[in-house]
């Protein structure tokens, strides 16, 4: 992926440590859609970091709202998808960062009239 397409994403540790599987993980995670917003978790910028160490992965994820009724389901689906793509046991860490629309993929906010 080009930097232009990824500039909305925070820098994930996996991009540096395992660049060979970075694009496959992005592609896999794009399959997970927030049912209320109709956008995938990459478009929304919900995955904040992914790192692999000691033959396991830790994915840090936030939600658009802490009270999202689909949150637990989306997080578990994300964990399973990451585990399948990465081929290692994966855990989800619920991040403390508050989501805001500037975390969305470039151009997506235009549809909402935000930018």
C-alpha positions in Angstrom: 0.0 0.0 0.0 1.1 3.5 -0.6 1.7 6.0 2.1 -1.0 8.2 0.6 -3.6 5.4 1.2 -2.3 4.8 4.7 -1.8 8.2 6.1 -5.1 8.0 8.1 -3.7 5.0 9.9 -1.5 5.2 13.0 1.8 3.5 12.5 1.3 -0.2 13.5 4.4 -2.0 14.8 3.7 -4.9 12.5 4.3 -2.6 9.5 8.0 -2.4 10.5 8.5 -5.8 12.1 6.4 -7.9 9.6 5.9 -5.8 6.5 5.3 -9.0 4.4 1.9 -9.6 6.1 0.9 -6.0 6.7 -1.1 -5.6 3.5 -2.8 -8.9 3.9 -3.9 -7.9 7.4 -5.3 -4.6 6.1 -7.2 -6.5 3.4 -8.6 -9.0 5.9 -9.7 -6.4 8.4 -11.5 -4.4 5.7 -14.1 -7.3 5.7 -15.2 -6.3 9.2 -18.0 -3.7 9.0 -19.5 -1.6 11.7 -23.2 -2.5 11.2 -24.5 0.9 12.3 -22.2 3.0 10.2 -21.8 0.7 7.2 -18.1 1.3 7.0 -15.2 -1.1 7.7 -13.0 -0.8 10.7 -10.0 0.3 8.6 -12.1 3.1 7.0 -13.1 4.2 10.5 -9.6 4.0 11.9 -10.6 1.7 14.8 -7.5 -0.5 14.7 -4.8 1.6 16.5 -1.9 -0.9 16.6 -0.9 -4.4 15.8 2.2 -6.0 17.1 3.6 -9.5 17.0 6.0 -10.8 19.7 6.7 -14.2 21.3 4.6 -16.0 18.6 1.4 -14.1 19.4 -0.2 -10.9 18.3 -1.7 -8.0 20.2 -4.2 -5.8 18.4 -5.3 -2.5 20.0 -8.7 -1.4 18.9 -11.1 1.3 19.9 -14.8 1.8 19.1 -16.6 4.9 17.8 -18.4 5.0 21.1 -17.7 3.1 24.4 -21.3 2.0 24.5 -21.4 0.6 20.9 -23.9 -2.3 21.1 -22.0 -4.1 18.4 -18.6 -3.5 20.1 -18.0 -6.9 21.7 -19.0 -8.7 18.5 -16.9 -6.5 16.3 -13.9 -6.9 18.6 -14.2 -10.7 18.6 -14.7 -10.9 14.8 -11.6 -8.7 14.5 -9.6 -11.0 16.8 -10.6 -14.1 14.8 -9.8 -12.4 11.4 -6.4 -11.2 12.6 -5.6 -14.6 14.0 -6.5 -16.2 10.7 -4.5 -13.8 8.6 -1.5 -13.7 10.9 -1.4 -17.4 11.8 -0.7 -16.7 15.5 -2.8 -16.5 18.6 -4.2 -13.0 18.8 -5.5 -10.9 21.7 -7.5 -7.7 21.5 -6.6 -4.8 23.7 -9.4 -2.2 24.1 -7.6 1.1 23.6 -8.1 4.1 25.8 -8.0 6.6 23.0 -11.3 8.3 22.2 -12.4 8.0 18.6 -13.1 11.0 16.5 -13.9 11.5 12.8 -10.4 12.7 12.0 -9.3 9.1 12.5 -11.3 8.0 9.4 -9.7 7.1 6.1 -9.1 10.2 4.0 -12.1 11.2 2.0 -14.6 9.2 4.0 -15.6 12.2 6.2 -16.6 14.0 3.0 -19.6 11.8 2.7 -20.7 12.9 6.2 -20.1 16.6 5.4 -17.4 16.7 8.0 -14.6 18.2 5.9 
